[in-house]
């Protein structure tokens, strides 16, 4: 976009009246709900499993079905927003999300729950990228830095507090309230957006150009990709028939999708946004943010639960420091983003994120809140320093006509980063814990006096409760459990180091970015 068109784009933004601010905040809360529901069930899967009489593997689909459906909708939302208008799409998305949240709460079996969760994720997924695009359309350039920080805080805070809020609702009431809590909030959001947001007009002529085959190929490509990433580590990847078949579907449908995206005059997803250098590099950073955001939110609670034996409330108390530091850092990041080059802020954020993950990778079986508070708090600050500048850099040089579509692609990259990150994390934890068990097992042998002393000491404490032979066997079982636990802790540390280096190796990309003009808006200098 040229400098001559910049004033026109800025002038298109409505005056910053209370009505406009109310509409924007309603959209932000809608995005918060949609992202929150990815993680809100994670701490309560066992309760949902019991309530629906499902097996552990089946119950995991309560979360997976939502993710797969949402990841299909996110890139589609750009086309639908142009077709229906931002107001209609967001209101319909919030309304549908609310209806299917209510349906999930009253599900009586796993089958209906999975169907309703998929519908909830698909319809609600449109709210996420629509907010990113709307922030550039609602706010004049001088005000966009603050809006970018609010969106960045929401996108990072929602998955961070999701497990904590979900655990509290389940323990205080029941798992049904994981979904019922969305109903009054969803009604209020849909009403507020319908009454306050009116920033564009629908283009119904796009319906005649709708690429149904492109939509089918995209749904098959992204849906099968998400399934392979989610289930592959659990079933040893291509050794499982279902994973192998869906990997083949992913490959074929991906080829069809990209062929139609590059050859159709009006593709379901316009990939030309990637010709913008800032957007392309920004999407790589968004992918990395997904790894760090969803990976850390997954791995740290896993350590606290499996090694430290914490329940969901105790895990939430430890993780709360990250969300608190995000809140405290947000105003400062907003002011810094308005005054300084966002590339400098991004570089500092990447370095701090690397440092926070490096410091976290010192876990022991005794690690608790006092040991983890500083690195977890530092991660919250670093995430805000990364997310807000990346949002502005990636979307700030996109022409207004492509902004809605680009927002969908940008958010898709963050979700894909999370999916790929979790798959790699699970695989690395499995492989590295096995290797560490082998090495620790070699060290713990009866030729070492220390090993014999530990066995005899443990057996002596149990001798009063059982016979000598039984106490010796129990002592050996205890030592085996200790070795397994230590191997798991070492594996978690290895994975945290790998995640840290993902941010460090991203740092050399920063100099290739162009600086957007103040507030973005499709121009650079």
N, C-alpha and C positions, 0 to 999 in steps of 0.2 A: 504494500500500500504506500502510495507516495505521500510526501508531506502536504501536498495540496488537498488531499482527501481527508486528512486528519481532522480538521475542524468540523467537517460535515459529520464524521463519525461521532465526534464528541458531542456535537449539537443534538444528535439523535437521542442522546441519553435524556430521560425525563428529569424534571427538577427534583431535587432531593427533599421531597415533602415527607411528612410522617407516614402518609399512605404508602409511598414507595419503600420506605425503610421497613414498614410493617410487612409488606409483601415479600421483601427480600429475606427478612428473618424467618417468615413462615416457610419459605422455600429451603432455607438452611436447616430448619428443624425437620423438614421432610427428608432431606438428604441424610441427616443424622439418624433418623429412624431406619432408613433403608440400609445404611452401613452397619448400624448397631445390630440389626437382626441377623447379620452374618455370624456374629460371635456370641449373641446373647444365649443361644441354646447350648453352647459348648460345655459349660460347667454343669448342665442339668440333663445331659444325655441319658444318664442312668435312670433318672426319675421318669423321663419321657418313655424310655424303653420299658420300664415296669408298667407304666400307665397304659401303654399300647400293646403289651404282651409281645414284644419283639425281641429278637436276639441282638447282641451288641453290634454285629456287622450290619444288620438291617437298620438299626436305630441311627447309624451314622448317616444314612440317607436323608434324615431330617435336615441335616446341614448341607450335605452335598447337593441335593435337589435344588435348594435355594441358590447355591453358588452357580450351578450350571445354567439355570434359567436367567439369573441376573446378568451373567457374563455375555449372554446372547442379546439381551435387551440394550445394554449400554451402548454399543456402536450403532444400533438401529435407531436410537433416540434422536440422533441428529436429523435423519430423514423425517421421522414422525413429527418433530418439532416444527420443521418447515411446512409440513403438510397440514398440521392441525393448529399451530401456533403454540407458543410457550405456555400461555394461560390454560388452554384446553388440555394440552398433554399433561402438564403438571397436576392439574386438578383431577383428571381422569386417573393418573397414576396414583395419587394419594388416596383417592376414593377406592380404587381397586385393591390397593395395599391394605386398607382398613377392612374391607369386606372379607378378604381372604385371611387376614389376621384373626378375625372373629371365627371364621370357618376352621382354622387350625386349632383354636382353643377348644372347639367342640368336637374335634375328630375323635372317633372311637376306635379306630384301627390304623395300622401303619399305612395301608394303601391310600386311604383318603388323606392322611396327614402328608404323605409325599406329594400327592397331586396338589393339595392346597398350598404347600410350601413352595412348590415350583411356580404356581400361579402368583403367589405373593412376591417371589423374587423377580419373576419376569415383569410383572406390571410395575412393581415398586422400583425396579432398576432404572427406569427412565428419570427418576427424580435426581439421581446423582450427577450425571453430566449436564443436565439442564441448568442446574444452579451455577456451574462454572461458566457456561456461556452467558447466562442472564446477568452475572456480575459485571461483565463488560458492556452489556446493553443498558443496564439500569444506572450505573455509576459513571459520572464524568471522570476523565483521566486523573484528576487530582485526588479523587476519593477512592480509587480502585485498590491502592495498597492496603487500606484498612479492610476492605471487603475480601481481598485475597487472603489476609491473615485469618479472618473469621472462617473462611472456607477451609483453609489449611488446618486450623485448629479442630474444626468439626470432623474432617476426614480422618485425622489421626487419633482424636480422642475417642470417637465412637467405638472402634475395635479394641481400644485399650481398656475401656471400662465395661465393655460388653459382658465378659465372663463374670465380673464382679456384680454387676446389676442383676444378671440372670441368676447367679447363685443366691443373692439376697432375696429376690422375688420367690424363688422356689422354696427356700427354707422358711420364709415368713408366711407365705400363702400356699401356692402350689404351682406346678409347672404351667398350668393353664394361663397364669398371669404373665408369662413371657410374651403371650400374644394379646391378651385382653388389654394390657397397658397401652397398646397401639391404637385402640378404638377411639377413646375420647380425643387423644392427641391428633389422630388422623382426620377426624371430623373437623376439628378446629383448623388444621392446616389447609384442608381442601376448601373450606369456606373462606378463609382469609385470602388464599391465593386467587380464588375466583373473583373476589370483590376488589382486590387491590392491584393485581398484576395485569397490565395491558400494554405490552411493549412491542408487539409485532402482529402481523396479520397472517392468516393461513393462506397457503398456496395449494388450492385443491387440484390444480392442473397436474401436480406431481403424481396423483393417484393413477392417472392413465399411463404413467411411465414406471409404475412400481415393478421392480424386478423380483417376481416371486421365486424364480429359480435361484437367483442370487441369495434371497433370504433363506431358502431351504439349504443351500450349500453352506452359508455362513452359520446357521444354527447347527448343522451337522458337524462342521469343522470345529467351532468353539465348544460345543457341548461335549463332543468326544474327546477333545483336547483336555478339557477340565476333568473329565472322568479319568482319563489315563494318568493325569498328574495327581489326582486325589487317591486313586485306588492302586496305582502302579507299585508304590513302595510296599503296600500291605501284601500284595499277591506276587511279589517277585517279578514285576514288570511283564515282559513278553512270555514268561513261562505260564501265565494264566491265559486261558482261551479267550475270555471276554475282553481282557485288556488288549490282547493281541489283535482281535477283530476290530475293536474300536480304534486302535492305532492305525489300522488299514483304512477305516472309514475317515479318520482325521486326515490322512494323507491325500486320499482321492478327493474328498469334499473341499480340502484346502486348495488343491489345484483348480477345481472348478470355480471356487469363490474368487480367487485372485484373477483368474482368466476373465470372469465377467466384470470384476471391479475395474479392470484396465481396458476393457473393450466396450462396455455399455456407455451410451451417452449420459445416462442418469443412473449410476450404480447405487446399490443399496447402501454402500459405504464408499465415500469418495476418498481414495488413498492419496490424492494429489497433495494433501496437506503435508505429507512427508517430504515434499520437495522444498519446503521451508526448513532451512538449516536449524534454526532455533527450535522449531517444533520437533524435528526428528531427534535432536540431541536431548531435548526436554523429555521426550517419551522414553528414552533410555534411562534418564534419571528417574522418571516415574516408575519404571520397571524396577530399578534398584530400591526406590522407596518402598515398593510393595514387598520386596524381600525383607527389608529391615523392619517394616511396620508389622506385617503379619507374622513374619518369622520369629521376632522377639516376643510378640504377644503369645505365640504358641509355645515357644521353647522354655521360657522362664517359668510359666505356670506348670509345664510338664515336669521340670526339675523339682519345683516346690511340692508337687503332688506325689510323684513317684519316689523321690529320694527323701524329702523332708516329711512326707506324710501329712501335708497341710490339707484342710478342707477348702471349699470354694471361698468362704468368707476370709480365712487366713491368707489365701492367695491374693484376694482382692486388696487386703490391707497392705501387702507388700507392693503390689503393682500400683497402688494409689499414688505413690510418689511421682511416677512418670506423668500421670494426668495432671497432678498438681503443678508440676514444673512447666508443663505445656501452658497451663492457664497463666502462670506468673510470667512466662517468657513472651506470651502473645502481644501484649501492648508494646513492649520494647522492640520486638521484631517488626511490628507495624510501623513504628516511628523510624527504625533503621532502614526499612524497605523504601520509605518515602524520601529519605535523605541521601542514601548511598547507592552505589552501583549494586544491583541485586546479585551480580556475579561474585562480588567479594563476600557477600553474606552467604551465598551458596557454598563457596569454597571453605569458609570457616565452619559451616554446618557439617560438611562432609568430613572434615578433619575431626570435629568434635564427636560425630557419630562413630567414626573409626575408634577414637580414644575410649568412648563409652563402652563399646562392645569388647574392646581389648581388655579393659578393666573388669568387665563382667566375667570374662573368661578365666576367672581365678576361683571358680566354684569348688567347694569341698563339701563333704557330707554334713558339715556343721554350719554351712553358710546360711545366714538369716538376714533379717532386715538391716541390722547395723552394718553388715558387710556389703550389702547390695544397694543401700539407699543412694549413695553418691553416684555410682555408674548408672543406675536406673533413672535418677533425676536428671543426670547429664544427657541421657538419651532423649528425654522429653524436650529439653532445650534444643538439642541438635536436630530433632525431627522438625520442630517449628522453623528453625533456621534453614532447613533444606526445603521443606514443602512449600512454604509461602513464596520464596524466590522462584522455584521451579514453575509453580503455577503461572506466575506473571511472565517469566521468560518464554515458556512454551507457547502460551496463548496470546502473548502481547504483540507478536509480529504477524499474526494470522489475519487475513482480510476478513472484514465483518461477514461477508457472504459465506465464508467457509467456517465460521467460528463454531456453530452448533455441531457440525459434523466432526470438527477437530476436537472438540471437548469430549465427545464420545470415545474417540480413538485414544485420547490422552488418559482418560479414566480406565479404559480397557487395559492399557499397558500396566497400570498399577495393580489391577486385579490379576492379570496374567503373571506379573512378578510375584505376587503372593502365592499363586497356585504352583508356579515352578519352584519358588523358594521352599514351600512346605514339602514338596516332593523330594527335593534334594536334601533337605534337613532330615526327613524320615529315613532316606536311604543312607545318608552319612552316619546318623546315630546307630542304625542297625549294623553297618559294616565296621565302624570304628569301635563300637562297644564289643563286638566279637573279637577284633584284633587285640584290644586291651585285655579282655578276659584271658586270651591265650598267653599274652606276655605276663600278666599277673599270676596266672596259674603256674607258669614255669618258675616264677620266683617263689611261690608258696609251695614248696615241696618239703618232704620230711627229712631231707638232708640238711636243711637249715635249722639251727637250734631255735631261732626265733619262732619259726612256724610250729615246732613241737611245743615250745613253751606256751604259745597262744592256745593251741589245742588243749593242752593239759589244764591250763588255767580256766578255760571255758567249761571243760568237762568237770572240773572240781566244783564249780559253782552249781552245776546241775546234778551232782552225784546224790544229793540229799533227796531229790525229787524222783530219781529213776535209778536203775541199776548201773553198774560201772560200764557194761558194754553199751547200754542204751545212751549213757551220757557221752561216751566217746563218739558215737554216731551223730548225736545231736550237735556236739561241738564241731564236727566236720561239716555238718549241714550249715551251721552258723558261719563258719569260715567261708564256705562256698557263697553264701548270700552276701557276705561282706565284699568278696572279690567281685561279684556281679554288680553290686552297688557302686564300688569304686570305678569299675570299668565304665559304667553308665555316666558317672560324673565326668570322667576324662573325655568321654565321647561328646558330651554336651559342651565342654570347653573347646574341643577341636572345632565343633560346628560354629560356635560363637566367634572363633578366630577367622574362620572362612567368611562368615558374614561381615566381619570387620573389614577384611580386605576387599570385599565387594565395593565398599564405599571408598576405600583408598585408591583402587585402580580406576574409579570413576573420575577422580580429581583432574587428570590431564585433559578431560573433555571440556572443562570450564572455559579455557582461553578461546575455544572455537565458537563460543556463543557470542551473539551480538547483543548489545545492550538496548532493550526497548526504551522508547521515550517514557516520560513520567506517566505511570499508570498503565502503560501498554497501549493497546488500541490499534495495533496493526502497523506501527511504524517504528523505525530504528534510527539510531544516529551513532 
